[in-house]
Every structure is written in C-alpha cells, then in structure tokens.
Amino acid sequence: MINFVFIAPPAAGKGTQSKLLVDKYGYNHISTGDLLREEVATKTTLGIQINEIMSSGKLVDDNIVLTLLKNKLSSVLSENKPFIIDGFPRTPNQAEMLTNCFNELNVDNYKVIYMDLDYEEAKKRVLGRLVCSGCGKSYNDMVESLMPKKSGICDSCSSVLSKRSDDTEETFKDRFDTYINNVKPILNYYNDLNKLINIDASKDAEDIFKDIETYVTEVR
C-alpha cells in the first residue's frame, strides 16, 4: 500500500481520515507531536532536553524531530506496515529533510495528501465545534449533519456540550492565514516532485475517505 504524508489547514479533518486509514487498512499513524511527547515521557537525556525547549515556548530543532521520526519510520518499515506522517513538514526546509530521510530509508512509494479547505468552511467547523464534557464526543452547531439532537446536550450520554475557549474568530484567522502563507512553498515543492495530491476537504468525512482510498488501492 501507498504511504502518506498529510498536510492540512485547521479543521480539515486529517485526524479523522488518519483514524479511518488505521482502522480499515492497518496504517501506522506517526504524529511528530506524539513522538516528542513520548520522548519527554521516557525522561532520557534527549527527552529532558526536549522538555526544557518546549517548556520555554521555543520550537524543537528540526534535526531532533527528524531523528525521532527516522527512528520511528525504521521501526514501522521493519514491520512492513504502511504509514501516515502527520505534523511534518511545516517548512520547505523540513520538506527537503524528509525527502532525504526517505531516500536514506529507500522509501519512494508515498504521496503527499493536501486536504484543501477554504477559509469560510474551516471557520465554520472551528467556531461551531462542541465537545461533550462527559464522553468527549464532538459536535458542531454550524454544520447540520453534526448538530446534536438537543441543543447543547450530548446525544450519547446527555452531558453538557461546551466550546473551547480559544475557538474565537480572531484566533482562528491568525492561525489560518499563517498556515496558508507557510504551506504554499511546501505544496510547490511536492508538486515539482510529482508527489502531491489535492483532496477536497469540504466534503463529508465519508466522501473524503473514498477519495483517499482511491490512492491506497490504486497508486503504485
């Protein structure tokens, strides 16, 4: 099966699509954020160093992230499992580093999935999202198919639904604009490598998954 690198703006649903691929096809979901947190939890010398960097609000050096990613990829490849990389690359330099890593590990059977979502749709998904305080189930009061049956109440456990305090239009606009400006050169880079696939992320999750499945089963 083909391996994937997921790139997506806020609220595009890459977490949902990753889980669907894991559940149906046995993909290994590799999140660089999770790798950093796992290393911190081990309290190794590197983990302590990472924790100090993250606690100070600074970004972890690209070489450290790549070392963790390469180690994880080597383990996954030894098990002959397909993988999804989530959270890397975020810059053109990281994209080049990842290509070099793939070359060293003899990985060529991959595609970069860009889940394309326009500003208004992304804003609606973010500003409307609700989370159950009891079971954690997600809803959205601005997307009809995701609305709870009873306003403000979870369908599953009847607990109260709430919004995240940082889900404001101003915060979202800053995040979205920054993301779009930074992602353009990365997409150009992968397009030049003939690795880029654009997926319309404004569709329902099931339809997005069907589009991605086409590449799981057909791309070689």
Kinemage of the C-alpha trace (Angstrom):
@kinemage 1
@onewidth
@group {chain A} dominant
@subgroup {mainchain}
@vectorlist {calphas} color= white
{ca met a 1} P 0.000 0.000 0.000
{ca ile a 2} L 0.999 3.579 -0.559
{ca asn a 3} L 2.340 5.664 2.326
{ca phe a 4} L 1.000 9.141 3.034
{ca val a 5} L 2.186 12.492 4.302
{ca phe a 6} L -0.836 14.518 5.416
{ca ile a 7} L -0.850 18.303 5.115
{ca ala a 8} L -3.991 20.211 6.043
{ca pro a 9} L -5.214 23.563 7.369
{ca pro a 10} L -7.042 23.787 10.714
{ca ala a 11} L -10.303 21.785 10.861
{ca ala a 12} L -9.746 19.937 7.571
{ca gly a 13} L -10.167 16.591 9.324
{ca lys a 14} L -6.808 14.886 8.870
{ca gly a 15} L -7.149 13.282 12.305
{ca thr a 16} L -10.436 11.690 11.268
{ca gln a 17} L -9.002 10.445 7.965
{ca ser a 18} L -5.900 9.090 9.675
{ca lys a 19} L -8.041 7.075 12.081
{ca leu a 20} L -10.125 5.665 9.219
{ca leu a 21} L -6.953 4.518 7.442
{ca val a 22} L -5.606 2.996 10.651
{ca asp a 23} L -8.841 1.153 11.381
{ca lys a 24} L -9.525 -0.165 7.873
{ca tyr a 25} L -6.066 -0.722 6.396
{ca gly a 26} L -3.745 -1.028 9.394
{ca tyr a 27} L -1.782 2.144 8.766
{ca asn a 28} L 0.667 3.318 11.404
{ca his a 29} L -0.179 6.942 12.268
{ca ile a 30} L 3.034 8.822 13.047
{ca ser a 31} L 2.456 12.196 14.678
{ca thr a 32} L 5.601 14.246 15.322
{ca gly a 33} L 3.839 15.872 18.272
{ca asp a 34} L 3.239 12.442 19.793
{ca leu a 35} L 6.867 11.437 19.159
{ca leu a 36} L 8.100 14.478 21.079
{ca arg a 37} L 5.732 13.860 23.984
{ca glu a 38} L 6.687 10.176 24.124
{ca glu a 39} L 10.373 11.055 24.244
{ca val a 40} L 9.752 13.535 27.061
{ca ala a 41} L 7.843 10.859 28.989
{ca thr a 42} L 10.833 8.482 28.805
{ca lys a 43} L 12.966 11.055 30.684
{ca thr a 44} L 16.036 10.199 28.622
{ca thr a 45} L 18.738 12.836 28.163
{ca leu a 46} L 17.114 13.811 24.864
{ca gly a 47} L 13.664 13.776 26.432
{ca ile a 48} L 14.774 16.138 29.197
{ca gln a 49} L 16.319 18.427 26.587
{ca ile a 50} L 13.109 18.441 24.540
{ca asn a 51} L 11.027 19.159 27.635
{ca glu a 52} L 13.188 22.161 28.509
{ca ile a 53} L 12.847 23.528 24.969
{ca met a 54} L 9.080 23.023 24.853
{ca ser a 55} L 8.578 24.421 28.362
{ca ser a 56} L 10.367 27.612 27.355
{ca gly a 57} L 7.965 28.067 24.450
{ca lys a 58} L 10.648 27.547 21.812
{ca leu a 59} L 10.464 25.254 18.785
{ca val a 60} L 12.316 21.953 18.912
{ca asp a 61} L 15.208 21.860 16.444
{ca asp a 62} L 14.376 20.240 13.101
{ca asn a 63} L 17.257 17.784 13.441
{ca ile a 64} L 15.882 16.477 16.750
{ca val a 65} L 12.414 15.983 15.263
{ca leu a 66} L 13.881 14.270 12.224
{ca thr a 67} L 15.957 11.914 14.386
{ca leu a 68} L 12.829 10.788 16.263
{ca leu a 69} L 10.882 10.491 13.012
{ca lys a 70} L 13.600 8.471 11.297
{ca asn a 71} L 13.828 6.058 14.225
{ca lys a 72} L 10.064 5.564 14.192
{ca leu a 73} L 9.963 5.079 10.420
{ca ser a 74} L 12.724 2.468 10.592
{ca ser a 75} L 10.690 0.525 13.136
{ca val a 76} L 7.483 0.740 11.093
{ca leu a 77} L 9.217 -0.242 7.854
{ca ser a 78} L 10.804 -3.273 9.533
{ca glu a 79} L 7.265 -4.467 10.283
{ca asn a 80} L 6.283 -3.894 6.642
{ca lys a 81} L 3.412 -1.592 7.624
{ca pro a 82} L 2.183 1.438 5.650
{ca phe a 83} L 2.426 4.772 7.444
{ca ile a 84} L 0.887 8.228 7.668
{ca ile a 85} L 3.095 11.157 8.728
{ca asp a 86} L 1.182 13.942 10.446
{ca gly a 87} L 2.692 17.257 11.599
{ca phe a 88} L 5.827 17.248 9.433
{ca pro a 89} L 6.880 19.009 7.246
{ca arg a 90} L 5.804 22.532 8.215
{ca thr a 91} L 8.528 24.389 6.296
{ca pro a 92} L 10.294 23.954 2.925
{ca asn a 93} L 13.498 23.048 4.775
{ca gln a 94} L 11.679 20.297 6.656
{ca ala a 95} L 10.250 19.020 3.364
{ca glu a 96} L 13.746 18.652 1.938
{ca met a 97} L 14.933 16.958 5.132
{ca leu a 98} L 12.059 14.488 4.928
{ca thr a 99} L 12.897 13.703 1.290
{ca asn a 100} L 16.495 12.982 2.273
{ca cys a 101} L 15.239 10.767 5.099
{ca phe a 102} L 13.007 8.839 2.692
{ca asn a 103} L 15.932 8.407 0.292
{ca glu a 104} L 18.110 7.012 3.093
{ca leu a 105} L 15.371 4.557 4.056
{ca asn a 106} L 14.584 3.661 0.421
{ca val a 107} L 11.022 4.967 0.668
{ca asp a 108} L 9.611 6.058 -2.678
{ca asn a 109} L 6.052 4.687 -2.534
{ca tyr a 110} L 4.448 7.716 -0.914
{ca lys a 111} L 2.123 10.571 -1.758
{ca val a 112} L 1.532 13.888 -0.059
{ca ile a 113} L -2.160 14.471 0.583
{ca tyr a 114} L -3.163 18.119 0.826
{ca met a 115} L -6.651 18.397 2.291
{ca asp a 116} L -7.834 21.616 0.706
{ca leu a 117} L -10.370 23.610 2.715
{ca asp a 118} L -11.361 27.232 2.150
{ca tyr a 119} L -11.413 29.855 4.899
{ca glu a 120} L -15.184 30.090 5.383
{ca glu a 121} L -15.713 26.343 5.667
{ca ala a 122} L -12.780 25.960 8.029
{ca lys a 123} L -14.044 28.856 10.168
{ca lys a 124} L -17.499 27.278 10.388
{ca arg a 125} L -16.034 23.989 11.539
{ca val a 126} L -13.817 25.585 14.170
{ca leu a 127} L -16.174 28.200 15.592
{ca gly a 128} L -19.107 25.792 15.656
{ca arg a 129} L -17.424 22.805 17.239
{ca leu a 130} L -18.715 21.466 20.543
{ca val a 131} L -17.261 18.786 22.788
{ca cys a 132} L -19.124 16.627 25.283
{ca ser a 133} L -17.908 17.150 28.848
{ca gly a 134} L -18.807 13.557 29.643
{ca cys a 135} L -17.756 11.188 26.860
{ca gly a 136} L -15.722 13.559 24.669
{ca lys a 137} L -17.880 13.124 21.564
{ca ser a 138} L -17.640 16.004 19.080
{ca tyr a 139} L -20.473 18.006 17.516
{ca asn a 140} L -20.854 21.218 15.545
{ca asp a 141} L -23.709 23.692 15.882
{ca met a 142} L -22.932 25.269 12.479
{ca val a 143} L -22.849 22.033 10.435
{ca glu a 144} L -26.280 20.425 10.114
{ca ser a 145} L -25.073 16.830 9.898
{ca leu a 146} L -23.009 17.279 13.086
{ca met a 147} L -25.553 19.070 15.258
{ca pro a 148} L -26.745 17.348 18.452
{ca lys a 149} L -30.390 16.298 18.503
{ca lys a 150} L -30.963 18.550 21.503
{ca ser a 151} L -29.137 21.863 21.555
{ca gly a 152} L -26.190 21.838 23.956
{ca ile a 153} L -26.725 18.224 25.050
{ca cys a 154} L -24.789 15.107 24.026
{ca asp a 155} L -26.819 12.507 22.121
{ca ser a 156} L -24.867 9.652 23.697
{ca cys a 157} L -24.620 10.466 27.403
{ca ser a 158} L -26.796 13.588 27.894
{ca ser a 159} L -23.864 15.593 29.288
{ca val a 160} L -23.451 19.310 28.567
{ca leu a 161} L -21.602 20.329 25.407
{ca ser a 162} L -19.038 23.123 25.511
{ca lys a 163} L -16.809 25.178 23.217
{ca arg a 164} L -13.060 25.607 23.565
{ca ser a 165} L -12.071 28.978 24.991
{ca asp a 166} L -9.555 29.575 22.188
{ca asp a 167} L -12.075 28.958 19.401
{ca thr a 168} L -12.531 32.640 18.536
{ca glu a 169} L -12.711 34.186 15.087
{ca glu a 170} L -9.638 36.349 15.695
{ca thr a 171} L -7.514 33.433 16.881
{ca phe a 172} L -8.707 31.242 14.043
{ca lys a 173} L -7.987 33.891 11.373
{ca asp a 174} L -4.421 34.290 12.604
{ca arg a 175} L -3.860 30.530 12.605
{ca phe a 176} L -5.412 30.003 9.190
{ca asp a 177} L -3.623 32.909 7.468
{ca thr a 178} L -0.271 31.879 8.915
{ca tyr a 179} L -0.810 28.297 7.808
{ca ile a 180} L -1.787 29.168 4.237
{ca asn a 181} L 1.173 31.510 3.771
{ca asn a 182} L 3.611 28.915 5.072
{ca val a 183} L 2.190 25.931 3.195
{ca lys a 184} L 2.362 27.324 -0.362
{ca pro a 185} L 6.090 26.700 -0.959
{ca ile a 186} L 5.764 23.203 0.544
{ca leu a 187} L 2.970 22.317 -1.871
{ca asn a 188} L 5.002 23.689 -4.784
{ca tyr a 189} L 7.942 21.562 -3.677
{ca tyr a 190} L 5.924 18.338 -3.653
{ca asn a 191} L 4.136 19.224 -6.852
{ca asp a 192} L 7.531 19.506 -8.570
{ca leu a 193} L 8.365 16.031 -7.236
{ca asn a 194} L 5.062 14.722 -8.661
{ca lys a 195} L 4.067 13.579 -5.175
{ca leu a 196} L 1.210 15.988 -4.443
{ca ile a 197} L -2.472 15.022 -4.376
{ca asn a 198} L -5.174 17.624 -3.678
{ca ile a 199} L -8.236 16.362 -1.839
{ca asp a 200} L -11.412 18.427 -1.456
{ca ala a 201} L -11.840 18.517 2.325
{ca ser a 202} L -15.134 20.425 2.221
{ca lys a 203} L -16.984 17.125 1.680
{ca asp a 204} L -18.375 14.823 4.351
{ca ala a 205} L -15.756 12.643 6.063
{ca glu a 206} L -17.044 9.502 4.316
{ca asp a 207} L -16.671 11.062 0.862
{ca ile a 208} L -13.195 12.379 1.651
{ca phe a 209} L -12.190 8.895 2.734
{ca lys a 210} L -13.451 7.417 -0.525
{ca asp a 211} L -11.230 9.849 -2.427
{ca ile a 212} L -8.203 8.890 -0.346
{ca glu a 213} L -8.999 5.190 -0.687
{ca thr a 214} L -8.557 5.508 -4.442
{ca tyr a 215} L -4.867 6.118 -3.878
{ca val a 216} L -4.499 3.464 -1.189
{ca thr a 217} L -5.590 0.767 -3.573
{ca glu a 218} L -4.502 2.067 -6.981
{ca val a 219} L -1.329 4.163 -6.723
{ca arg a 220} L 1.942 2.267 -7.161
